Amino acid sequence: MSLKINIAVSIISLCIVSSCGPKKTPKSDIKNQQVNTVTEKDYLQKIFDLDTLPTGKGKTAIILKEENVFKQDANYNTNPFYHYFKARAYELERKTDSAIIAYKKMKIKKKWDDIDLLKTCSIVDHSINNGIMVEAVLMNQIVAATQIAERKKSKLVYKYYDLLAKAYYQNENNKQALYYSELYYQHHPHKWHRVVKQRYYDICFLLASRLQDYKKMSGYNAKARLLAKAILDSMALARTYDNETQIYALQKDYRNALKSSKIYFNYLAKINMLHDVAFNNLAKSYLNVNQSDSAIFYFKKGLELAKSNNPEKQKSYLYKGLIDAYAMKGDYKQAFNVALKAHAIEIEDLKAIDVVKIQELHEKYEAGKKDQDIAVLKSKNQLSESIIRQQKWLIFSVLIVFLGTIALIYTIYRQRSLKEKNKLLRSENERLNIEQKLLQAQLNPHFVFNAIANLQSLIASGDTSESVRYLSFFSKLLRNVLEQSRRDFIPIDEEIASLHNYMQLQQMRYHHLFDYEIVADELDAELTLIPPMLVQPFIENAIEHGFRDIQYKGMLKIQFKLANGQLLITVDDNGSGITSKGKLQSGKTSLAQVILKQRLQALFKLDCQQANFAIVDKKINNDKGVKVQITIPAVYD
């Protein structure tokens, strides 16, 4: 019982996606333009973005704002997305029936288009959102709709995977639930987002725990902890200790389970967010290590908190835990008294359930009577409407044809205009992509030329074996450079491997001239991406010009870290620094710097993102060398 409660409270909510957008529009223009200029694709993107919103006032405000924006258009009631956001607003108010009615009002253009898929998914989600087993008929409908979404390659297919995962979970088919949870994550439009990742890790942990797969539980919890540390989310980090408690408990390692449970409990106490489930789980942990007095203390504290929060709703699982604690202590009299209380609560709960069922039956009876009256009125209305339609047909037929002709002409004109705009946008995108490739192509020969010059120098020294060894390493490095040059972004771990290879070659050429260090501990080097050959020109300048004439051993430090959604790269050396002329030692890397600046603009210009680098002379701080700081947006695989 404790395990299921513990798992249930560990599922996290969502957080909003930040994106670069247009400048603020004056209020007078918003009323006339905002609704009319938003396309179906834009509405769907907003719905995808809702998956990254946290529950609470922020999410409520966004949904209510979208609903109000629609009302600025006179024809808002015909827009299916108005009814979608209206339904979401009802859901926030826990008005389930009103939400379903609003979803059903969404008008579709054709069967199984994106609007129909969204409508069907939302209604079915409410149908299975009662926590009970999903029947075979409804299950087959969900599978059939999912197959249609897959065949049409709809972006909404991830919602159907999520629906299947939930249905299989309620049917206790945990293996299938885990399978569709993984498909949900892989097809999510924002799978790179930290909130979507964390929800995926938590759900997979839940399913792995039901399968009692300790290896997968530990794997998903480790990923969740790594992500929590990377984004500095203390609550998510604390929750991983709660998960760790479950892992230890299933493995019967109750001592470590108690340690992890205390860490989570103390964190909740620190931020004043303790709840009765936390007291129950900590008490269970004490019970598992035969510390009955501590277990009794926390069970009682949990009951006090539950009563203060909701006096009418008693927590029977706390009473059951308290019975076990008293029995372990040998105080059977107290265990019996608590059992009587728990029994009385269960009887009250059964009575309340019976009252609700009777009320539901009464409402269904009243609704049936109303349905009969409505059917009679509908038949009368249909007869009257048919007579009115016959009278109005001749009057409006000419007007309809006239308006249809105008609408057709306007539609043709608008389509041509949109086609021309699309052509211009495609041309601009192609131009920027070609520009970026040309800039990268300029940088690669620059790097190869310098590497060959290094090889010439080594051959001239007369050391044949070292030259052959250098040539072997250089061929591997050249192959990596050529492979990476075909891609706009590569994982940081690939970039680090290339840098290691390059600096080992330089160390072969300049014996005992310098040491180096590469640090990337605070990020996921496999998932975080970087443009290839981004750091190499600055490293080359530090070695070739910063360390050449110094009388001490050089030290080069390269660091990668994340801060506020940006990737910060630092290249720090203790070389000779910048000359009085204001340039680096020889000025030979100025071309590489110009190319790099243009390349960063080409890579990030389309997304309105900022990317730059700065070269700082450490002499201003009475230090030696140069520090290069590169800042680019964080990009994930």
N, C-alpha and C positions, 0 to 999 in steps of 0.2 A: 504493500500500500504506500509506504514512504517513498519507494523508488518511483512509482508512477506520478505522485504529487510533485516530487522533486524534479522530475523530467518536465512535467507540464509547465512549471513556472520558469523553466530555463529557455523557452522559445522567445526570441527577440522580435522587435518590431522593425520598422523601416525608417530610412533617413533620406532627406531630399537631395536631388542631384543639382549641383551648381553648374551653370553653363553660361557662356558668353552670349549676350543677346543684344538687341538694338537699344538705342538711347531712349530715355523716357519720352513718351508721347504726351502732348498737352491733353488735358481732360476734355476739351471741346472736340478733339479729333478722335478720342477713344470711343465716344458714344456713336460716332458715325462709321468708324472703320473697323474696330477691333473684332467684332463677331463676323463681319462679312469677309474679312481677309484671311480667316483661319480655315484651312482645308481639312478634309477628312483625315489625311495623313498627320496633320498637326494635332488634331484631337486625339488620335491613337497614341501619338508620342507623349502627350500629356498624361494619358492613362498609364502608359508604361512607366512614366516618371513617378506616378503615385506609389509604385512598389518601393520607392526609395524614401518615402515620407515616414517620419516617426508618428506613432499614434499620440494623440494629445491635441492641445490647442492649435499647434502649427498645422497639422493635417486638416483639422476641422475648418480652420480659416481658409485654407487653399481651396477645399471642396466647395464651401459656401461662396467664396469669391467667384469661382468658375460658374456656379449656378446663377449668380447675380449678373455676370457679364452677358449671359445668353439673353436675359430679359431686356437688354438694351436694343435688341432686334425685334421688330414688330411681329415677325414670323417665328419667334423662338420656339413656339409649341410644336412646330413641324420638324424641328431639328432633333434627330434621335439622341445626340450627345447631351442635349439639355435634360432629357429624361434619364439618361445614365447618371449624370451628376446629381440630379434630384434624388434618384434612388440611393446613391452613396450618402447623401445628406440624411435620408431617412434611416439608413443603417447606423449612422453615428448616433441617432436618437433612439436606436433599438426598436424602430417601427418596422418590423419584418414584413408584415402584410402590405403596408404602403410601399415599401421598397420593391416588392415583387410586382405590384400593379404598375409602378413607374417603369420598371424594366420591360414589361409587356407592351408599353406604349411606344417603345422604340420602333420606328418605321424603317423597314429594310428596302433596299433597291431591288435586290434579287436574292433568291434563296442561296444560303451558305456564302454570302459575301462577308467581309470583315465585320460589318455591323451585326449581321445575323449570328456570326460565330460568337461575338462579344455578348450579345443578348442571351443566346442559349446558354453559354457558359455561366453567366451571372445568375440566371434563374435556377439552373441545375445546382449551382453551388449552395443556394439557399435550401434546396430540396434535401441535400445530404448533410446540412450543417447542424444536425441535431445530435450527432455523436453516436447514433445507433447504426446497425448493420444496413448496408446499401443492398437493396433487393436486386435480383438478377436482371429484371426487365430494365430498371434504371441503369444498371451497370453496363448493359449492352448498348444502351443509347449513348452513354458517355464514350464508350470505345468507338462506336460508329462515328460520332462527331469528331473525335480525335483523329481518326483515319482521314476524314474529309479535310481537316485543317492541315494534316501532313501532306496530302495530295495537292492541295492548293498552295503549299509552301507559305502559309500565313504566319506572320510574326506572332499571332495570338496563340500559336500551338503550345507555347510554354505554359499558358494558363490551363490548357486541357491536360498537360502532363501533371501540373500541380493538382488538378481536380482528381485525376486517376490516383495519384499518390495518396490523397486524402481518403478517397473511397476504399482503396486497398488497406489503408491503415485502420479504418473503422471496421473493415471485415477481417482484421487481424492477419492479413497476408503481408507480413512485414518485408519479406524478400522482394515482392513486387512493388511495394510502397517505396522501398529504397531505390529500386531500379528507376521508377518514374521520377523520384526526387532528383536523381542525377541527370535525367533527361531535361527536367525543368530548369536546372541550373545551366546546363550546356546551351540551351536555346533561349535563355533570358536575354533581352536586348541590353540589359545593364549588368551582366554577370561580372563585370570588372568592378562594380561598385561595392564598397566595403560592407554596406548593410545587407545587400543581396548575398554576398559571400557568407556573412555571419549567420544569416537565416538558414542558408544551405547547410553550413557546418552543424548548426544546432539541430536541424531536422534529421540530418543523417546520424548524428549522435543518438538522438531519441530512438530511431529505428534500429541502429546497431545494438542499443541497450536492450531492446525488446527481443532481438535475436541472440542476446548474450554473447556477442562477438567482441571479446575484449580488445583484440587487435585493432578492429575498425573504430571502436569507441575511443581508444587512446589516440589513434591517428587523426580523427576528426577533431578531438579536443585539443590536440597539439597545434593543428592548423588554426583553430579558433583563438588559441592563446597567442600565437605568433602574430595574427592579424590584430588582436586587441593591443598588443605591445606596439605594433607599427603605427597604429592610429591613436595611441595614448587614450584608449577607452577603459577607464578603471573599472566601470561596472561590468563590462564584457569580460575583463580579465578576472574579476572576482567570481564571475559565473563559471569560469573554467575550473575553479577549485570546487565548486558545487558539483560539477560533472565528475571531477576526479574522485570525489567522495563516493559516487555511485560505482565507479570502476573498482575502487578498493573494496567496497562492500560486496560486490558480486564475486570478487576474488577471495572473500573472507579475510582480507587484510584489514581488520577492524581498527587497529591502532592508527595506521596512516589515514584511514577513512575519517577518523575522529579529528586528526590534525587538519585535514583539508576542510572539513565541515566547520571547524572553529574559525578558519581564515575567512570563509564566506560569511559566516554569522557576524563576526566582528566588523567586517566591511559594511554590512547592512546596518548594524548598530551605529557605526560612525556617521553614516549619511542619513540616519533617522528614517530608514525604510524597512524596518523589521516587520514581518508578517507571521501569521500563525503557522504557515508551512515551514518557515525557517526554524521556529522553535521546535516543531514536530521532528524535523530531520536531525537537528542537533541532539534532541532527546533520544531518538532512535540510535544515533551513533554511540551515545553513552550507554544505552541499554546493551548494545552489541559487545561492549568491553566490560560488562557486568558492574557498571557503576550506577546502581539503581537510584541512589539518592539524588545524583545530578540529573538523571533522566526524569525523576518525579518533579524536580524543581522546574525544569524547562517545559515539561508537559503542562504544568499548572500555569506557568507564565503565558504559554500559548493559548490556553483556555481563557485567561483573563483578557488578553488582547482581542481574541475572537469575539468575546461577549461585549467588549467596549465598542468594537467596530460594527457589530450586527447582533444585537441581543436576541433577535427573533430566530436567527439561524445558528444553531449550535453545530460544532464540528465533531461528528461522531468518531472520526479517526483518532482525535486527541484523547478521547475517553478510552478507546480501545488500547492505545499505547500506555495510558496511565494504569489500566488494569494489568497489563503485562509487567510494568515496573513494580507495582505493589506485590504481584505474585512472585517476582524474582526476589524481592526483599523478604518475602515470607509473611507479609502483612495481609493475610487473606481477608480479614474483616474489611479493611479499606478497599481491597480489590472488589469485594462483593458490593459494597455501597456504591462504588463508581459504576459497576456493571448495572446496578438498578437504574442509575441516572441515564446511562447510555441506552438502556432498554426503553425508558420513558421517552427519550428524544426520538428514537426510531419509530415509536408508536405515533408521536406527534407528526413526524415527517410523513408517515403513511396516510394519516388523516388529511394532511394538507394536500397530498397528491390526489386523494379521492375527491376532495373539494374542487380541485382544478379540473379533474376529468368530468365531474358533473357539470361544471360551468361550461366546459367545451361542448358537451353534448347539448346543453340548453341553447348555446349560441348557434350550433349547427341546425337545430330544429327551427329557431327563429329565422336563420338565413334561408332555410328551405322554403318557409312560408313566403318570405320576401321574394325569392326567386320565382315562385309561381305567379305572384302579382305582377312582377316585372315582365314575365313572359306574355301575359295577357295585354299589358300596356304596349309591349313591343309589336305585337301583331296588329293592334289598332293603328299604331304610328306608321307601320310599314304600308298599310292600306292607304292612309292619308298621304304619305309621301309619294306613293306611286301615282296618285291622281295629280298631285302638284307637279311632279316631274314631267308628266305628259303635257301639261299646260305650258310649262316653261320651256320645253324643248325647242319649239319653233322660234321662240323669241331669242334664245341665247345661242342657237347653232351658228348663225352668221358671225356673232361676236366672238365665239370660240375659235372659228376658223381664222378670223382676222388676227386675234391675239396670238394664235399658234404660229402664223406666218411671221409676225414680228419677232416672236421668241426664237424661231428657227434662224432668222437672219442674225439676231444678236448672238446666238450661240455659235454660229459659224465664225462671226467676226472675233468673238472672244477666244475661240480655240486657235485661230490663226495667230492672235496676239500672244497667247501663252506659248505656242510653238516657237515663235521668234525669241521670246525671252529665254526659253529652255536652251535654244541653240547657243545664245550668247553665254549663258552660264556654263554649258559644257565646254565651250571654247576656252573660257577663262580657267576652268579647272585643268584642262589639258595643258594649257600654257604654263601654269604654275608647276604641274607635275614634271613637265619636260625641263623647266628651269632648274628644279631641284636636282634632277638626274644629271644635268650638265654640270652643276656646281660640284656634285659628288665625284663625277668623272674627272674634273680638274684636280681635285684633291688627291685622288689615288695615284696618278703619275708623279705628283710632287713627292709623295711618300716613297714610291718605288725608286725614284731618282736618288734620293738621299740614302736609301738602303744600299743601292749598288755602289754609291760613292764610298760608303763604309767598307764594303767588300773589297773595293779596289785598294783602299788604304791598308787593309789587313794582308792582302796578297803582296803588296809592295814591301811589307815588313819581312817577307821571306819565310814565314811560319806556314808551311804547306798543310800540315795536319790540322792546325787551327783554322785555316782557311776553308778546308773541306768541311770541317765541322760547322763552321759559320754558314757555309753555303747550304748545308742540309737543313739547319734551322731556318735559314732565310726562305728556302723553298716551301717549308710548311707554313711559315707566316704569310708568304705571298699567296698561297692557295686559300688561306682563311680570308685574306683581304679581298681577293677576287670573288669568293663566295658571298661575303657580306655586302659587297658593293651593289649587289642586285636587290638588296632589301632596304627599305626606308628605316626600319628599326630592327634591332637585335636585342636579346636578353643581356642584362648587365654581366652575367657570368661569362658569356662569350667574349664580351669586350675586355673583361679582366684577363681572360686566358690569352687573348691576343697581346695585351699590354705586357703580361709576364714574358711572353715569347720575345717581344721586341726588346725589352730591357735586358733580358739575358744575352741577346745578341750584342747590345751595346756594352754590357759588362765584359764580354769576350774581347771587344775591341779596345776598351779602356780599362786595363787591369787595375783593380783597387782604386778606381777613381771615385766611385759613389756606391751607396747602398740605397735600397728603395723599400717602400712599404705601401701596400694597398689595403684599405679598410672599407668594408661594406657590410658591417654586422647588423645595422639597424633596419635593413630592408630585405625583401624577398628577391634575391638576385636572379631567380629563374623566371619570375613573373613580371618584374619591372623592366621596361624597355628603354633603349637609348639609341640615337642615331649612330651608325658605325663610323669609326675613325674620327670621333668627336674630340677625344682627349689627346690623341697621339701627337698633333703638331706642337702642343705646349710642352709635352714631355720631351720631345725631340729638341726643342729650343733650350730647355733647362740643361740637358746633357751636353749638347753640342757647344753651347755658348756660355751657359751659366757656370758649368763645372770645369771648363777647359783650362783656365789660367789661375785657379785657386791653389793655395798651398796646404789645404787641409782636405779631408775626405768629405765628399758631398753626400747629402741626404735628401732624397726625393720622397715625398709622401702624397699619395693620391687617396682621397676620401669620397665616398658616395653616401649620401643620406637624404631622407625625406623630411620636409617641413612645410606645413600648410598647403598640401597638395602640389608642392614643387619638388623637383629633384635637384639637389645642390651638389655640385662636383667641385672639389678643391684640389688644385695642383700646387704644392708648396715645396720650394727648394731653398737651400742655404747657399746658393752660388754667389756670383759676383754682382747680380742685380742689374738694374737699369743704369745706363751711362748718363752723363750730363746732357747729352743731346736729346734725351727723352725717349730713346728707343731701346729695345732689347739689344743684347751685346752686338749682334751683327746686322740686325734688321732684315735677315733673310726669311724670317717667318711672316713678314708683313703680308705677303700674298696669301699665305695659308689662313691668316686671320681675317682678311677681307673675304675670302671664299667662305670661311666658316660663318661669318656674320650673315652673308647673303643666303647661305644654306639654311640657317636657323629661321630666317624670315620666310623662306619658301616652304619649309616644313610645317610651321605653326601659324602662318598668316591666315589660312582658310578658317581656322577655328577661333580666330580673334584671341589667341593666347600670346603671352609674353615669353620671350626667350632671349637671353643676352649673356655676355661674359664681360668680366672686368679684370684688368691687370694692375696689381698693386705693388709698388716698390716698398719693400719692408724696411728700407733705410729711414723712412719717416718715423718708425718706432725703434730706431737705433738697433735694428736687427739686420741680418744678412739675407740676401736672396730676393726672390719674387714669389708672390702668391697670385695664382689665377683662380678666379671664382666664376664658374659657369652655372647659370640657372635656367632650367627648362621645365615645362609642365610635366608632371608625373604621368607616364603612360604605362598601361598594364596589358598583359597578354590575356 
